[in-house]
Amino acid sequence: MVGPNWITLVFGIISAFLAGAQTPIFALGISQALVSYYMDWESTLREVKKISVLFGSAAILTLMFHTIEHLNFSIVGESLTLRVREMMFRGKSPLHSLYYLTA
């Protein structure tokens, strides 16, 4: 059924996988920030600055991945719904014609 949109579906699945990987990555970042507080002060400042830049970059990437995921899945869902409706309204019986279904 989703044969014509398989490329869009693959992009949606890949971006869903990457968006789902954000939680473990953020957990690793938080744990690394907590570990850095046991170092001396200069290395703590350096590590926290590095981690904050990585968090900001990961947040922007996560926003992009979620947008791509929802866009691709909505395109696939909309075209699938259109094809199913066209197949339903193409019925042979006069009771399944558009007039009887909408009147």
BAGU-950809 format. One line per 4 residues: number of its first residue (from 1); their letters; for each residue z, x, y of N, C-alpha, C. Coordinates in pm, whole numbers, plus 50000, padded with zeros to 5 digits. Layout:
<nodes>
NUM> a> Z X Y Z X Y Z X Y | ... .
</nodes>
This chain:
<nodes>
1> mvgp> 50000 50081 49880 50000 50000 50000 50000 50085 50126 | 50067 50198 50124 50072 50282 50243 49971 50396 50235 | 49870 50379 50156 49770 50483 50137 49702 50530 50264 | 49660 50440 50353 49594 50485 50475 49687 50563 50570 .
5> nwit> 49815 50546 50558 49909 50610 50651 49995 50715 50583 | 49946 50780 50483 50031 50874 50410 50066 50997 50493 | 49977 51040 50583 50008 51157 50667 50121 51124 50763 | 50116 51005 50822 50222 50962 50912 50354 50949 50838 .
9> lvfg> 50348 50900 50716 50468 50887 50635 50526 51023 50598 | 50441 51121 50570 50489 51256 50537 50557 51318 50658 | 50499 51301 50778 50564 51353 50899 50698 51285 50923 | 50706 51156 50896 50833 51085 50910 50938 51134 50813 .
13> iisa> 50898 51161 50689 50993 51210 50589 51041 51350 50623 | 50950 51436 50667 50990 51573 50703 51085 51571 50822 | 51054 51491 50924 51144 51486 51040 51276 51418 51004 | 51275 51323 50910 51402 51264 50866 51487 51367 50793 .
17> flag> 51423 51452 50714 51495 51559 50646 51556 51656 50747 | 51479 51694 50847 51528 51787 50948 51636 51723 51036 | 51622 51595 51066 51726 51527 51144 51853 51509 51063 | 51841 51494 50933 51958 51482 50848 52030 51614 50827 .
21> aqtp> 51960 51724 50850 52022 51856 50836 52106 51894 50957 | 52104 51812 51059 52178 51845 51182 52328 51844 51162 | 52382 51755 51082 52526 51745 51065 52586 51870 51001 | 52530 51922 50891 52584 52047 50838 52568 52165 50933 .
25> ifal> 52459 52167 51008 52439 52277 51103 52543 52271 51214 | 52571 52152 51265 52674 52138 51368 52812 52172 51311 | 52838 52137 51187 52967 52171 51125 52982 52322 51111 | 52874 52390 51075 52879 52536 51067 52905 52597 51205 .
29> gisq> 52843 52540 51307 52864 52591 51443 53006 52573 51490 | 53066 52458 51461 53204 52434 51501 53298 52526 51426 | 53276 52546 51298 53364 52635 51223 53348 52780 51270 | 53228 52820 51307 53209 52955 51359 53277 52971 51495 .
33> alvs> 53274 52867 51577 53343 52873 51706 53494 52884 51686 | 53548 52814 51588 53691 52823 51561 53729 52961 51507 | 53644 53019 51424 53670 53153 51371 53665 53257 51482 | 53579 53235 51580 53565 53335 51686 53690 53346 51772 .
37> yymd> 53776 53246 51773 53899 53253 51852 54003 53347 51791 | 53980 53395 51670 54070 53491 51608 54026 53636 51634 | 53918 53654 51708 53869 53787 51744 53930 53829 51878 | 53895 53948 51923 53943 53987 52057 53869 53907 52163 .
41> west> 53918 53911 52285 53873 53818 52389 53726 53837 52426 | 53678 53960 52438 53538 53984 52477 53441 53933 52370 | 53470 53959 52246 53381 53909 52140 53392 53757 52126 | 53510 53702 52157 53525 53556 52156 53435 53493 52262 .
45> lrev> 53436 53548 52382 53349 53495 52489 53202 53507 52451 | 53164 53620 52394 53025 53640 52355 52983 53542 52245 | 53069 53524 52146 53037 53432 52036 53030 53286 52083 | 53123 53247 52169 53124 53108 52216 53002 53080 52304 .
49> kkis> 52961 53176 52386 52839 53157 52466 52717 53144 52375 | 52711 53228 52273 52598 53222 52179 52597 53088 52105 | 52713 53044 52062 52721 52917 51988 52688 52799 52078 | 52729 52805 52206 52698 52693 52296 52548 52685 52324 .
53> vlfg> 52480 52798 52333 52334 52796 52349 52268 52740 52224 | 52318 52779 52108 52263 52727 51983 52288 52577 51968 | 52405 52530 52013 52434 52387 52008 52339 52309 52099 | 52317 52360 52220 52224 52294 52311 52083 52288 52256 .
57> saai> 52038 52399 52197 51905 52402 52137 51895 52307 52018 | 51999 52305 51936 52000 52214 51821 52002 52068 51865 | 52070 52039 51975 52074 51901 52025 51935 51857 52071 | 51864 51944 52139 51729 51910 52185 51636 51892 52065 .
61> ltlm> 51645 51981 51967 51562 51968 51847 51594 51842 51769 | 51723 51809 51761 51763 51687 51690 51708 51563 51759 | 51710 51562 51891 51653 51449 51965 51503 51437 51937 | 51434 51549 51934 51291 51545 51904 51265 51498 51761 .
65> fhti> 51343 51547 51665 51322 51507 51526 51350 51358 51505 | 51455 51305 51569 51485 51162 51556 51374 51078 51619 | 51322 51124 51732 51213 51050 51797 51088 51048 51709 | 51053 51164 51655 50934 51171 51567 50954 51085 51442 .
69> ehln> 51075 51090 51386 51105 51012 51266 51088 50862 51292 | 51151 50812 51396 51145 50669 51424 51005 50625 51464 | 50935 50709 51537 50798 50675 51576 50708 50664 51454 | 50715 50761 51365 50628 50759 51246 50662 50644 51153 .
73> fsiv> 50789 50619 51129 50826 50509 51039 50793 50373 51101 | 50799 50360 51233 50762 50232 51294 50612 50210 51286 | 50534 50317 51300 50388 50304 51286 50351 50263 51144 | 50413 50326 51045 50384 50292 50905 50428 50149 50875 .
77> gesl> 50546 50110 50920 50595 49974 50895 50509 49868 50961 | 50463 49896 51083 50380 49799 51153 50245 49782 51084 | 50183 49891 51044 50052 49879 50978 50066 49818 50838 | 50175 49846 50770 50198 49784 50639 50217 49633 50654 .
81> tlrv> 50294 49592 50753 50313 49449 50778 50182 49381 50813 | 50098 49447 50893 49968 49391 50928 49879 49374 50805 | 49878 49474 50717 49796 49463 50596 49846 49355 50502 | 49977 49339 50490 50032 49234 50403 49998 49097 50459 .
85> remm> 50010 49081 50591 49976 48951 50651 49828 48919 50635 | 49743 49018 50652 49600 48995 50633 49569 48956 50489 | 49636 49016 50392 49616 48979 50253 49666 48838 50225 | 49776 48799 50288 49829 48665 50266 49739 48558 50326 .
89> frgk> 49685 48583 50445 49603 48483 50512 49460 48480 50460 | 49425 48569 50370 49293 48572 50310 49288 48487 50183 | 49381 48396 50166 49390 48317 50043 49270 48227 50022 | 49248 48186 49896 49132 48104 49860 49161 47955 49878 .
93> splh> 49284 47914 49863 49319 47773 49870 49316 47726 50015 | 49269 47601 50040 49270 47550 50179 49413 47530 50232 | 49508 47516 50142 49647 47502 50188 49705 47634 50236 | 49638 47744 50202 49683 47875 50248 49605 47924 50369 .
97> slyy> 49527 47838 50430 49451 47880 50546 49544 47887 50667 | 49494 47948 50770 49575 47973 50890 49618 47841 50955 | 49534 47737 50950 49568 47611 51013 49689 47546 50945 | 49691 47543 50813 49801 47479 50742 49930 47559 50750 .
101> lta> 49922 47690 50763 50041 47771 50769 50107 47772 50906 | 50028 47746 51010 50084 47750 51145 50099 47614 51209 | 50041 47511 51152 50047 47378 51214 50178 47308 51187 .
</nodes>
